């Protein structure tokens, strides 16, 4: 049953890939037109959030080094991709129910569109972050290709969380509030404004239960410390994302033809 479900899912993704691509570009264009500064907001949003954290943890706590700024920028940018990808992907199906009631398309295409849209925005910002790190003295190094593995693990984690949540959000209005509350907690426990070295040894196991903590450490290891990330810190979110993605695919395919009959549009 699982193999058949996954095969059906992949077949539909290939079949409707042009629609996913077009809708992703249309989503980006639509968002840029909503604001006077357009695409610049994709960069300003994480920059402003980083500036706030730097004011609190850099200026007030007297840690103004260039390394700390890059440290904050990496954590904030990576976290915002995770949060935006899951939140927007989670609401992808529910927001498009009026369209889906008229056009018979697989419902799980729209969470993917939202995730890919958030990923394109992140890619633009991430390139600026790497350039900024270079300017601050952290030049590209031989471990940069390993960023692709870390990026892939995070993308799979985003998809894995967003797909099952998109099913829950279609049925239950409270899903978004619950996820946002959990994310608010994880934000402070992901090591965005502190390093794992500051976590007591007896609590590190619990610290790394949060997959984003390991991923953020992995990005910093490559960009800041010019070293390979710890395998376990990448493997755990990769495996978790894989399991969650399979669960999400099964849920999405199972309710695909039932959703419009059981949810009010």
Residue pairs with C-beta under 8 A, 6 or more apart in sequence:
2 246
2 250
5 249
5 250
5 253
5 254
6 246
6 249
8 253
9 108
9 249
9 252
9 253
12 106
12 109
13 20
13 109
13 112
16 105
16 106
16 109
19 105
19 109
20 109
20 112
20 113
20 116
23 109
23 110
23 113
24 113
24 116
24 117
24 120
27 113
27 114
27 117
28 117
28 120
28 121
31 117
32 38
32 39
32 41
35 41
37 44
39 124
42 121
42 124
42 125
43 124
43 125
43 128
45 80
46 73
46 76
46 77
46 80
46 125
49 76
49 80
50 69
50 72
50 73
50 76
50 77
53 72
53 76
53 192
53 193
54 68
54 69
54 72
56 193
57 63
57 68
57 72
57 193
58 64
58 68
58 69
58 72
66 136
66 137
67 136
67 138
67 224
69 136
70 132
70 133
70 136
70 138
70 223
70 224
71 195
71 220
71 224
72 192
72 193
73 129
73 132
73 133
74 129
74 133
74 216
74 219
74 220
74 223
74 224
75 190
75 191
75 192
75 193
75 216
75 220
76 192
77 122
77 125
77 126
77 129
78 154
78 212
78 215
78 216
78 219
79 187
79 190
79 192
79 212
79 216
80 122
81 118
81 119
81 121
81 122
81 126
81 154
81 158
82 154
82 157
82 158
82 212
83 183
83 187
84 118
84 121
84 122
85 114
85 115
85 118
85 119
85 122
85 155
85 158
85 162
86 158
86 161
86 162
86 165
86 179
86 183
87 176
87 179
87 180
87 183
88 114
88 115
88 117
88 118
89 111
89 112
89 114
89 115
89 118
89 158
89 159
89 162
89 163
89 165
89 166
90 111
90 161
90 162
90 165
90 166
90 169
90 175
90 176
90 179
91 114
91 166
91 169
91 176
92 110
92 111
92 112
92 113
92 114
92 115
92 162
92 166
93 100
93 107
93 108
93 110
93 111
93 166
93 167
93 169
93 170
93 259
94 166
94 169
94 170
95 110
96 107
96 110
97 170
97 259
97 260
97 263
97 265
98 265
100 107
100 110
100 259
100 260
101 260
101 265
106 252
106 256
107 170
107 252
107 255
107 256
107 259
108 163
108 166
108 248
108 249
108 252
108 253
108 256
110 166
111 162
111 163
111 166
111 252
112 159
114 162
115 155
115 158
115 159
115 162
118 158
119 155
119 158
130 140
130 223
133 223
133 224
134 140
138 223
138 224
138 226
141 222
141 226
142 226
143 221
143 222
143 226
143 227
143 228
144 222
146 222
146 228
146 229
147 219
147 222
147 223
149 234
150 215
150 218
150 219
150 222
150 229
150 234
152 238
153 215
153 234
153 237
153 238
153 241
154 215
154 237
154 241
155 241
156 237
156 238
156 241
156 242
156 245
157 211
157 215
157 237
157 238
157 240
157 241
157 244
158 241
159 241
159 245
159 248
160 240
160 241
160 242
160 243
160 244
160 245
160 247
160 248
161 241
161 244
161 248
162 248
163 244
163 245
163 247
163 248
163 249
163 251
163 252
164 244
164 247
164 248
164 251
165 175
165 179
166 248
166 252
167 248
167 251
167 252
167 255
168 175
169 175
169 176
170 255
170 259
170 263
171 262
171 263
186 210
186 212
189 207
189 210
189 213
190 210
190 212
190 213
190 216
191 199
191 207
191 213
191 216
191 217
192 216
195 217
195 220
196 204
196 207
196 208
196 213
196 217
199 207
207 213
208 214
208 233
208 236
211 236
211 237
211 240
211 241
212 237
214 230
214 232
214 233
214 234
214 236
214 237
215 233
215 234
215 237
217 229
217 230
217 233
218 229
218 230
218 233
218 234
219 229
221 227
221 228
221 229
221 230
222 228
222 229
